[in-house]
Structures are given as C-alpha cells and as structure tokens.
Amino acid sequence: MALEIGASDPEVKRLANDCFSVVRTAVAECVRAAQRNGDIDPDADPDDLAYLLLTVIRGSDVVGAYGHSPDRLTSIAESAFALLPRPRHS
C-alpha cells in the first residue's frame, strides 16, 4: 500500500518512511548486538546490513505472497544469513 499510495499521498509517504526508519533502526541495533556477541564482523556497517536484511525481508514477503512454499522462504532466509560478514579470526 505504501508503495502504491505513497507515491501520490505525501502523508502516507511520510508515515511509511517513519515506520521504515523505526524498523531499520531496530534491525541495525540487532546487528550491533550480533557484532558485540561475535557473530558478525565488528567492522561491518550495521546500517548497511540493516538495509540489506530489510530488503531481503520485504522481498521474501513478496515471494511468499505469490504462493511460494515455506521451504523456499526458509532457504532464502538461510542464504541471506550465510552472506552476512563473519568475524575474521587470527
């Protein structure tokens, strides 16, 4: 809805952007927590990874909406997580 109506309705666009900003911030904080825990490379940009993850999530929503199986969606999520930068061990 935000994509369709937001293009022509400034209030919908503003609300969608505000919502996206809150979610992006929350995901970036999760990335930072994973960095502190040693699961993600501490040199990786958490904001960039948040955008990447949100893009995968929203894309998965579209794929799921068109009837692809839960197994396919799980595979997409697992592939995305496998691409996240891991810490370098000396």
Secondary structure, DSSP 8 states (H G I E B T S, - for coil): -HHHHHTT-HHHHHHHHHHHHHHHHHHHHHHHHHHHTTSS-TTS-HHHHHHHHHHHHHHHHHHHHTT--HHHHHHHHHHHHHHS------
